[in-house]
Amino acid sequence: MAEQKSSYYDAHFAKNESYHRHYADSHYFPLWVQLEFGLRPHREKKILEIGCGPGQLARFLEDCGYAHYQGIDFSPTAIDLARKACNLPVRVADAFSPDVLQSDYDVVVCTEVLEHIRRDRELVAQIRPGTFCFFSVPNFDDPSHVRFFRSEYAVRNRYYRSIQIIRVHFINGIYLITGVRSDFKPGLLQR
């Protein structure tokens, strides 16, 4: 499947009623609850959400007391919805723009994004080493996905060079990956 442009997601966010609901009514809410549990030790750190969509997770984090958050999405429609959903800073930006991953952050959250972009490993590799990361990817296909993952092994195999994976949860057909951005050194694994 081809990677979609922001206009595709603008239309998707505008017409899909589920993105206009309260976060507790989202089918992603169980995933976000688990993610927030993992974020608790990082509550006072600077969180960057790549692909914040319509701001439902941002609003949930705001309601849980997270104040050091910034979200980006390349869909102007998603950002308009996010600005209505929460009071945390969100902006239209491309994750590959130099100002995004060179900004000030300690933690990266990236839910339901990597399966939509061809350069997913490149994006992950651009996160600063030592950054605590939360990612989620699906085990089901969709017209907007360029890939999906049939197993936890497939997830680990795709991202182990950039992420020291600590834990993988499987929630409602979605893998939630917790880890730390690492610098993979191929020579360390020689037999």
C-alpha positions in Angstrom: 0.0 0.0 0.0 1.2 3.5 -0.7 1.9 6.0 1.9 -1.0 8.5 2.3 -0.7 12.3 2.2 -2.0 14.6 4.9 -5.2 15.3 2.9 -6.2 11.6 3.3 -5.9 12.0 7.0 -7.6 15.4 7.0 -10.7 13.7 5.4 -10.4 10.7 7.7 -10.3 12.8 10.9 -13.1 15.1 9.7 -15.6 12.3 8.8 -14.8 9.6 11.4 -17.1 10.3 14.4 -14.9 8.3 16.7 -12.2 11.0 16.6 -14.7 13.6 17.9 -15.6 11.6 21.0 -14.2 11.9 24.5 -11.1 9.8 24.9 -12.8 7.3 27.3 -15.1 6.4 24.4 -12.3 5.6 22.0 -11.4 2.1 21.1 -7.8 3.1 21.9 -8.6 4.0 25.5 -7.4 0.6 27.0 -4.1 1.1 25.1 -3.8 4.7 26.4 -4.5 3.6 30.0 -1.6 1.1 29.8 0.6 3.8 28.1 -0.2 6.3 30.9 0.7 3.7 33.5 4.1 3.4 31.9 4.5 7.2 31.6 3.9 7.8 35.3 7.6 7.7 36.3 8.2 10.3 33.6 5.3 12.6 34.5 7.6 15.7 35.1 9.7 15.0 32.0 9.1 16.6 28.6 6.9 14.4 26.4 6.8 14.7 22.6 3.9 12.9 20.9 4.6 12.2 17.2 1.3 11.9 15.4 -1.0 13.3 18.1 -4.0 13.1 15.8 -7.2 14.7 17.2 -5.7 15.1 20.7 -7.6 12.4 22.6 -4.5 11.0 24.2 -3.2 14.5 24.9 -6.5 15.3 26.7 -6.3 12.1 28.7 -2.7 13.0 29.7 -3.8 16.5 30.5 -6.6 15.2 32.7 -4.0 12.9 34.5 -1.9 15.9 35.3 0.8 15.8 32.6 1.9 19.4 31.9 5.2 19.0 30.0 3.7 17.8 26.7 3.9 18.8 23.1 2.2 17.1 20.2 2.7 17.2 16.4 0.7 15.9 13.5 1.0 16.6 9.8 -2.8 16.8 9.4 -4.1 20.3 9.9 -7.6 18.9 10.6 -6.2 16.7 13.3 -4.5 19.6 14.9 -7.7 21.7 14.8 -9.5 18.9 16.6 -6.6 18.6 19.1 -6.7 22.3 19.9 -10.4 21.9 20.7 -9.8 18.8 22.8 -7.0 19.9 25.1 -5.0 22.9 26.3 -1.6 21.4 25.8 0.6 22.7 22.9 0.0 20.9 19.6 1.1 22.0 16.1 1.2 21.0 12.5 4.6 19.5 11.7 6.2 16.7 9.7 8.0 14.3 12.0 11.0 14.3 9.6 11.4 18.1 9.9 14.7 18.8 11.6 13.1 21.0 14.3 10.9 18.2 15.6 13.4 15.6 16.7 16.0 18.2 17.6 13.5 19.9 19.9 13.6 19.6 23.7 12.1 16.3 24.9 12.9 13.4 27.2 10.1 10.9 26.2 8.7 10.2 22.8 5.2 8.8 22.3 4.2 7.5 18.9 1.0 5.6 18.7 -0.5 4.3 15.5 2.0 6.1 13.3 4.9 3.8 12.3 2.7 1.5 10.3 1.6 4.4 8.1 5.1 5.5 6.9 7.7 3.8 4.8 10.6 5.5 6.6 9.5 4.2 10.0 13.0 2.9 11.0 14.6 6.1 9.9 12.2 8.1 12.0 13.0 6.0 15.1 16.7 6.2 14.4 16.5 10.0 14.5 15.3 10.1 18.1 18.1 11.0 20.5 19.7 8.0 22.1 18.7 7.5 25.7 15.2 8.8 25.1 12.4 6.7 26.7 9.9 5.7 24.0 6.4 4.4 23.7 5.3 3.1 20.3 2.2 1.2 19.1 1.7 -0.7 15.9 -1.2 -3.0 14.8 -1.4 -6.6 13.9 -4.1 -6.0 11.3 -4.1 -4.5 7.9 -5.9 -1.3 6.8 -5.9 0.6 3.5 -3.7 3.3 5.1 -1.1 0.9 6.4 2.1 0.3 4.6 2.8 -2.7 7.0 1.3 -4.5 9.9 2.8 -7.0 12.4 1.7 -10.6 12.7 3.6 -11.3 15.9 5.6 -9.7 18.7 8.7 -11.3 17.1 8.0 -9.2 13.9 7.8 -6.0 16.0 11.0 -6.8 17.9 12.8 -7.8 14.6 11.9 -4.5 12.9 12.9 -2.1 15.6 15.6 -3.9 17.7 18.4 -1.9 16.0 17.1 1.4 17.3 15.1 0.6 20.4 16.2 -1.4 23.4 12.7 -3.0 23.9 11.8 -3.4 27.6 8.2 -4.6 27.2 5.6 -5.4 24.6 1.9 -5.4 25.6 -0.8 -6.7 23.2 -4.0 -4.8 23.6 -7.0 -5.0 21.3 -5.0 -6.0 18.3 -2.2 -3.5 18.9 1.3 -4.0 20.1 2.4 -1.3 22.7 6.2 -1.2 22.8 8.1 0.4 25.7 11.8 0.9 25.3 14.8 3.2 25.2 16.3 4.6 22.0 19.7 2.9 21.8 22.7 3.0 19.5 22.9 -0.4 17.9 26.4 -1.6 17.4 26.4 -4.6 15.0 29.9 -5.8 16.1 28.6 -6.4 19.6 26.4 -9.3 18.4 29.1 -11.1 16.4 29.4 -14.8 17.3 
